[in-house]
Amino acid sequence: MIQVGARIGVLLLGVVLMGYLARRLGTAEYGRYAVAVVLINWLMFTIVVATGSATIRLVAGQKNGHRYAVSMLQMAGMLATTLAVVIALAAQPLADLLRSPGIAPLLRILSADFALGTVAGIYVSILVAQGRYVLSAGISLATMATQVLAAFIFVEQGFLASGACLALVAGAVVQLVMGRWASGIAFFSRDRVPFADLWGHTRLLAGAQLALRISQSMDLLAVKFFAVSPALAGLYAGGQNIGQAGFILFGPTQAVLLQSMAKSRREENHLDAARTGTLYLRVTLTYGALLCALSVLADDIVVFVLGPSFAASGPILAILLWAVAFRLLAATGRTLISAVGEKVSIMLPLVLLIALGIAAYAIAIPRGGIAAAAAVALGLAAAAGFTSLREGLKMMGMTFPWVSTLRIAAAAVLTAMVAMALPSSGWWLLVNLSTACLVYAALLYLFKEWRPHGRIVRDVHRAIWKTAT
């Protein structure tokens, strides 16, 4: 609950920052900023995502977990620093490759964010693995608050996109310092495991997470490369950023549940791990279906958050909210797999998705523009979701909750109908969103899918309490 509450705070601050930058920078400048940031985040989050699940699994699932934490920090730090130097030196050729020569100065600034943010992200994963959820949540909130404040100062001083990038660096510094202090794990400690041992535990997990990350995050870069226009990239980024906020809100639950399942399996309590996994899947389906239901309000959400100049992003957001729902399923499948361990066969479909995605974007974007790019992103997300979830269920010995899925789908359809019937222009949008969420919760209760004091909810509390203690 603390993680979710903090993430809501982070999300609200992110919405404020997103709306401020969109209005202050305009579509073209915002597009330049968004392309640079998404490229760096794509690289940084790829490393963090690839190593984050492995960090949680090893630190929580091994008796000498602190030694694995040190090794993971050092390995990720060396890799990130090396890549950051490469990015800074090759910023102009990289910008020219993306047909965006104006982003080279931004890439040089963000190379610092890449090095610092990667290590800071590992520290946050270590805190989650240690069960120190309050501290990890507080650090995330402090990082976002720093970024918002720094962005306002730098942008108002006339630095515009460069100022927004400097704000990311400031946030990374705060996250790194606080993460080091809270975790108690020294970066330069010699009490670690050999890199060969760490690599043996993480290579398949990291590779699979890397492949999944690439398949799910290359859409904006594809838009910029194949559509060329910074304004179109800005419009696509507007819809993508709002949709991504929905994914970020769900993020903390993945780490917490992975820690719980890894600990249960370490203690040979596979039944508890499977029950936690089933609960996790039901929560994912419930949340993902709500995003799909609220997609009917996409046009008004975009105008409310980003302003009228981004109105054309509405249809993009509507499609991407569905894509986010399937990406949540893929993340759930990856979490189930991570709790058990990887198999080489799981990598093959993900690598194939990357190849198919590149080909699909190359064909679709010149013909259908950014709407076609969003449609391809949805197709890739659905394929990754089904593939990862199927393997995760098999490895955990779980069955798919078909009855729950039908109840949740019925509640989502009715919720969408209510949302469409209510006014949603201007500030009425907040009333509509609140009403729709309440209606959705009431329908889930009516359909006997979720009960405040039901057995499944008690199981959640028990699992989280066991993990924290």
BAFIKOL-7696 format. One record per residue (C-alpha): x, z, y; residue in one letter. Coordinates in pm, whole numbers, padded with zeros to 5 digits, always signed. Layout:
N
XZYA/...
//
This chain:
469
+00000+00000+00000M/+00285+00083+00236I/+00450-00252+00163Q/+00125-00439+00225V/+00054-00244+00545G/+00400-00317+00680A/+00368-00680+00579R/+00041-00702+00771I/+00226-00568+01074G/+00501-00825+01021V/+00237-01096+00985L/+00063-00998+01309L/+00392-00996+01496L/+00473-01333+01341G/+00142-01476+01459V/+00213-01349+01810V/+00560-01507+01802L/+00426-01832+01658M/+00157-01862+01925G/+00400-01777+02205Y/+00665-02028+02095L/+00411-02304+02030A/+00266-02268+02379R/+00600-02214+02553R/+00799-02488+02379L/+00537-02764+02330G/+00498-02987+02024T/+00826-03182+02050A/+01053-02886+02130E/+00868-02670+01877Y/+00919-02944+01621G/+01294-02950+01693R/+01309-02572+01655Y/+01092-02575+01342A/+01302-02840+01165V/+01625-02650+01233A/+01475-02318+01124V/+01311-02455+00813V/+01640-02616+00705L/+01833-02290+00745I/+01553-02082+00595N/+01530-02329+00312W/+01895-02266+00230L/+01888-01892+00300M/+01564-01815+00122F/+01677-02032-00166T/+01971-01798-00220I/+01764-01485-00159V/+01479-01603-00382V/+01723-01716-00650A/+01903-01380-00647T/+01626-01147-00529G/+01431-01137-00856S/+01755-01106-01051A/+01865-00820-00823T/+01542-00629-00876I/+01547-00690-01250R/+01911-00583-01293L/+01910-00286-01055V/+01580-00152-01191A/+01630-00260-01551G/+01993-00154-01608Q/+02133+00201-01627K/+02432+00099-01414N/+02216-00094-01171G/+02418+00007-00862H/+02718-00182-00998R/+02509-00497-01034Y/+02386-00443-00677A/+02742-00443-00541V/+02834-00755-00737S/+02519-00937-00620M/+02591-00848-00257L/+02948-00973-00279Q/+02861-01292-00463M/+02575-01381-00227A/+02782-01282+00077G/+03075-01504-00016M/+02847-01798-00094L/+02645-01756+00225A/+02952-01721+00447T/+03110-02031+00297T/+02793-02235+00346L/+02749-02098+00700A/+03094-02228+00797V/+03011-02565+00642V/+02679-02579+00834I/+02849-02495+01165A/+03121-02757+01116L/+02887-03028+00985A/+02593-02956+01218A/+02599-03294+01393Q/+02632-03511+01079P/+02360-03303+00915L/+02133-03346+01217A/+02197-03722+01216D/+02115-03735+00845L/+01777-03577+00920L/+01732-03822+01210R/+01719-03524+01448S/+02044-03530+01652P/+01902-03273+01894G/+01900-02993+01637I/+02281-02977+01598A/+02328-02695+01857P/+02044-02502+01692L/+02205-02535+01350L/+02530-02389+01483R/+02344-02085+01615I/+02143-02046+01297L/+02452-02062+01076S/+02516-01701+01183A/+02160-01610+01088D/+02219-01775+00750F/+02524-01563+00666A/+02382-01234+00795L/+02025-01288+00676G/+02126-01374+00320T/+02311-01046+00271V/+02036-00855+00451A/+01779-01005+00214G/+01975-00879-00087I/+01978-00530+00064Y/+01599-00541+00095V/+01571-00642-00273S/+01799-00349-00366I/+01571-00108-00180L/+01268-00240-00368V/+01455-00208-00698A/+01537+00152-00607Q/+01167+00218-00549G/+01227+00293-00181R/+00927+00102-00054Y/+00881+00294+00272V/+01232+00212+00386L/+01213-00155+00287S/+00878-00188+00464A/+01009-00018+00777G/+01314-00244+00788I/+01097-00556+00763S/+00879-00434+01048L/+01178-00341+01266A/+01338-00680+01200T/+01028-00870+01306M/+00977-00654+01615A/+01337-00720+01718T/+01289-01092+01670Q/+00973-01101+01883V/+01131-00901+02165L/+01453-01103+02160A/+01261-01432+02155A/+01063-01334+02462F/+01379-01233+02650I/+01584-01540+02557F/+01306-01798+02598V/+01197-01659+02935E/+01559-01682+03047Q/+01531-02058+02994G/+01709-02095+02660F/+01388-02231+02497L/+01458-02343+02136A/+01812-02207+02147S/+01674-01872+02259G/+01425-01866+01975A/+01714-01926+01732C/+01922-01649+01891L/+01627-01417+01831A/+01653-01487+01458L/+02020-01387+01465V/+01931-01062+01642A/+01671-00983+01377G/+01921-01052+01097A/+02172-00810+01251V/+01912-00533+01263V/+01801-00599+00905Q/+02159-00599+00774L/+02262-00276+00948V/+01948-00091+00845M/+01962-00223+00488G/+02321-00108+00443R/+02236+00236+00578W/+01915+00282+00378A/+02043+00156+00041S/+02370+00348+00040G/+02539+00051-00131I/+02871-00045+00030A/+02941-00416+00046F/+03315-00378-00017F/+03283-00126-00302S/+03500-00179-00611R/+03243-00014-00838D/+03091-00337-00962R/+03051-00553-01269V/+03259-00870-01319P/+03109-01183-01166F/+03111-01345-01510A/+02882-01068-01640D/+02653-01105-01339L/+02644-01482-01380W/+02555-01446-01746G/+02249-01237-01653H/+02133-01446-01358T/+02226-01813-01401R/+01898-01927-01559L/+01684-01701-01342L/+01862-01813-01026A/+01848-02178-01130G/+01476-02167-01199A/+01401-01987-00873Q/+01617-02239-00689L/+01435-02535-00843A/+01096-02382-00765L/+01199-02310-00407R/+01317-02666-00350I/+00999-02819-00495S/+00780-02600-00272Q/+00969-02616+00058S/+01088-02971+00109M/+00767-03100+00269D/+00860-03043+00637L/+01207-03190+00587L/+01045-03489+00418A/+00807-03529+00712V/+01096-03526+00957K/+01302-03770+00750F/+01032-04022+00661F/+00808-03987+00970A/+01099-03948+01218V/+00883-03824+01511S/+00962-03467+01633P/+00602-03435+01755A/+00464-03508+01408L/+00711-03261+01260A/+00590-03005+01514G/+00225-03062+01422L/+00305-03031+01052Y/+00517-02721+01114A/+00229-02559+01301G/-00003-02587+01003G/+00274-02499+00760Q/+00375-02182+00944N/+00022-02045+00949I/-00022-02124+00580G/+00315-01969+00500Q/+00203-01650+00670A/-00055-01614+00395G/+00218-01643+00134F/+00444-01393+00311I/+00163-01136+00322L/+00147-01141-00058F/+00525-01128-00101G/+00582-00751-00134P/+00349-00720-00432T/+00566-00958-00635Q/+00878-00747-00594A/+00696-00418-00663V/+00525-00547-00977L/+00847-00708-01104L/+01023-00374-01066Q/+00743-00201-01257S/+00736-00453-01542M/+01116-00464-01573A/+01127-00086-01596K/+00848-00078-01856S/+01021-00337-02071R/+01353-00152-02042R/+01171+00151-02186E/+01027-00070-02467E/+00674-00019-02331N/+00567-00383-02357H/+00194-00302-02357L/+00213-00138-02015D/+00414-00433-01885A/+00150-00678-02011A/-00134-00475-01858R/+00048-00466-01525T/+00106-00841-01550G/-00262-00909-01618T/-00361-00700-01319L/-00108-00884-01105Y/-00250-01219-01209L/-00605-01110-01123R/-00491-00995-00780V/-00319-01331-00727T/-00632-01522-00823L/-00845-01306-00593T/-00617-01351-00293Y/-00553-01720-00354G/-00924-01795-00382A/-00984-01621-00048L/-00726-01848+00119L/-00906-02150-00026C/-01241-02021+00101A/-01104-01965+00452L/-00962-02319+00463S/-01301-02430+00599V/-01202-02256+00926L/-00862-02427+00949A/-00937-02628+01265D/-01044-02321+01461D/-00758-02108+01324I/-00499-02358+01446V/-00646-02384+01795V/-00680-02004+01822F/-00322-01932+01711V/-00125-02230+01844L/-00341-02369+02124G/-00538-02694+02177P/-00224-02912+02173S/-00191-02837+01800F/-00553-02925+01715A/-00437-03212+01493A/-00271-02953+01266S/-00612-02829+01148G/-00656-03071+00855P/-00294-03004+00754I/-00357-02630+00742L/-00674-02681+00535A/-00476-02865+00267I/-00176-02632+00283L/-00390-02320+00235L/-00485-02462-00105W/-00119-02540-00167A/-00029-02179-00085V/-00287-02056-00337A/-00116-02259-00613F/+00227-02148-00492R/+00109-01791-00542L/+00025-01879-00902L/+00371-02030-00944A/+00529-01716-00797A/+00322-01502-01032T/+00438-01706-01329G/+00799-01676-01213R/+00759-01299-01179T/+00623-01270-01533L/+00913-01481-01661I/+01167-01280-01461S/+01046-00956-01619A/+01136-01096-01963V/+01423-01341-01909G/+01471-01714-01864E/+01486-02000-02111K/+01663-02330-02052V/+01346-02525-02136S/+01170-02378-01831I/+01413-02551-01597M/+01329-02903-01707L/+00974-02930-01563P/+01090-02782-01232L/+01376-03030-01197V/+01136-03312-01283L/+00898-03190-01010L/+01175-03216-00751I/+01248-03576-00845A/+00879-03668-00849L/+00827-03492-00516G/+01102-03686-00339I/+00960-04013-00467A/+00604-03916-00374A/+00701-03817-00018Y/+00897-04139+00028A/+00591-04343-00071I/+00311-04135+00083A/+00440-04035+00428I/+00508-04386+00568P/+00159-04489+00454R/-00051-04179+00516G/+00144-03970+00766G/+00149-03591+00768I/-00187-03562+00590A/-00037-03748+00295A/+00265-03515+00304A/+00032-03215+00280A/-00151-03375-00012A/+00178-03429-00197V/+00273-03066-00126A/-00058-02957-00278L/+00001-03168-00589G/+00351-03026-00638L/+00225-02672-00587A/-00050-02718-00845A/+00190-02863-01100A/+00444-02584-01044A/+00170-02323-01060G/+00029-02438-01392F/+00373-02488-01548T/+00519-02153-01444S/+00205-01955-01522L/+00171-02104-01869R/+00528-02008-01958E/+00493-01663-01803G/+00180-01583-02001L/+00342-01700-02321K/+00657-01495-02272M/+00466-01180-02176M/+00217-01217-02461G/-00077-01230-02219M/-00398-01433-02211T/-00542-01601-01903F/-00839-01407-01753P/-01097-01684-01761W/-01398-01458-01698V/-01235-01309-01390S/-01147-01658-01267T/-01510-01772-01285L/-01632-01464-01098R/-01366-01503-00831I/-01438-01876-00790A/-01811-01810-00746A/-01740-01544-00483A/-01501-01780-00299A/-01754-02065-00287V/-02024-01839-00145L/-01778-01693+00106T/-01684-02042+00226A/-02052-02122+00278M/-02096-01808+00488V/-01785-01887+00694A/-01910-02239+00765M/-02248-02108+00879A/-02109-01862+01136L/-01971-01949+01485P/-01591-01967+01487S/-01481-02095+01827S/-01258-01879+02042G/-01269-01506+01977W/-01571-01556+01748W/-01317-01668+01491L/-01201-01308+01440L/-01559-01197+01382V/-01610-01483+01137N/-01291-01405+00945L/-01375-01036+00923S/-01729-01108+00809T/-01612-01358+00549A/-01363-01108+00404C/-01629-00837+00386L/-01872-01076+00219V/-01602-01174-00030Y/-01530-00811-00115A/-01900-00737-00155A/-01947-01035-00387L/-01653-00929-00603L/-01811-00585-00630Y/-02152-00736-00705L/-02004-00959-00976F/-01832-00649-01123K/-01490-00804-01079E/-01340-00521-00871W/-01459-00163-00839R/-01297+00094-00606P/-01271+00356-00880H/-01261+00130-01183G/-01011+00159-01467R/-00808-00138-01353I/-00758+00016-01006V/-00648+00344-01160R/-00401+00144-01368D/-00256-00006-01049V/-00210+00332-00890H/-00058+00470-01210R/+00185+00179-01243A/+00299+00202-00881I/+00325+00581-00898W/+00532+00564-01217K/+00757+00310-01052T/+00805+00514-00736A/+00881+00835-00925T/
//
